[in-house]
Amino acid sequence: MEIIEVEAFVAVAQEGVFTRAAERLHLSQPAISRRIELLERELGAPLFERVPAGARLTEAGRVFLPFARQVLAATRDGAAAVRALDEEARGTITLALVGTLAGTSLTGRLRAFRAAHPHVRLLLRTARSDEVSALVQQGEAQLGLRYFNDPAPQVQSHFVADEPLCVVCAAQSRWVDDDGRISPDALVGVPWVTFPVGTRSSGEPFARLVTRQLQRCGLDDAEIVAIDSLTAQKRLIEADFGLGLLPASSIEEEVRLGTLRVLPIPALETAAPVVVIHRRRAYLSGAVRRLLAMLTEEAAQSTTDGDHTPFAARRGQDERERRHVDPATSYRDVNSP
């Protein structure tokens, strides 16, 4: 049963004449007659009695008419609801995000979205980057915020911001002076705590960043303490098992409490991209599109309250040169590993 057949039936029932129903629907009379014929065949009963004055409903037609009208009404209501999603954002959005990002300036954007769109229910789920991607691909979340892009072909990534990675050590570390001043050359023989490589985990891109930065500073032979948990990494660094290169948002609490120190070593500092993802061919409601726009429209902006703010302003060419970062391999490209 097709909507166009139901629409033709209601039009004939209201007009009482096939020709007027055809004019109303901008169709030919044979086209109207064919749709009624198909509908009667599917229902197994005649819906109209043809009389000289036009068409009169049969008993089957009278029984079917209120249901047909409900079908058309529901279709119109559904179309209106979809249009309303564009005209005034409403509905429910599930956003999956990496837990550490909840402490960044992104929280302010989400708060601004909720204030601007009070009719939208925003549900948040925290997970690791790979879990965020799984939730989005399975349709359990419309959008996801994670580190680095998901290389899966069915996922679309949009750049949001750069998350600074800071060199950190224990509050009282044997590896550095009390004032924290140190050059990369003085770090020869110092162990580094980071994620393992070759596990296909969401932390592996961070490990590759650490390896890249160490190589650029001539520290290729540095001992790597491979730990697959960010929380465990911080605890080991606090215990002075080595230094780390960690996301700024993940160490805010430890820096505030004084258990970790940020070391100003520009040559080692870098950034990891934060992206918002969605299924490439997914239907995005008006509310989802508005949230996506709000998350990405400030991609070139961020807080600049200090050296360890969650999202520092995007570095220009001079900053890249100062940090010895090759623009061609900058992690502005979310297709990097």
Helices and strands as residue ranges (DSSP letters): H 3-15, H 18-24, H 29-43, E 48-51, E 54-57, H 59-87, E 91-98, G 99-103, H 106-116, E 120-127, H 129-137, E 143-147, E 155-170, G 184-187, E 192-194, H 204-216, E 224-226, H 230-238, E 243-247, G 248-250, H 252-257, E 260-263, E 270-279, H 286-296, H 317-322, G 327-329
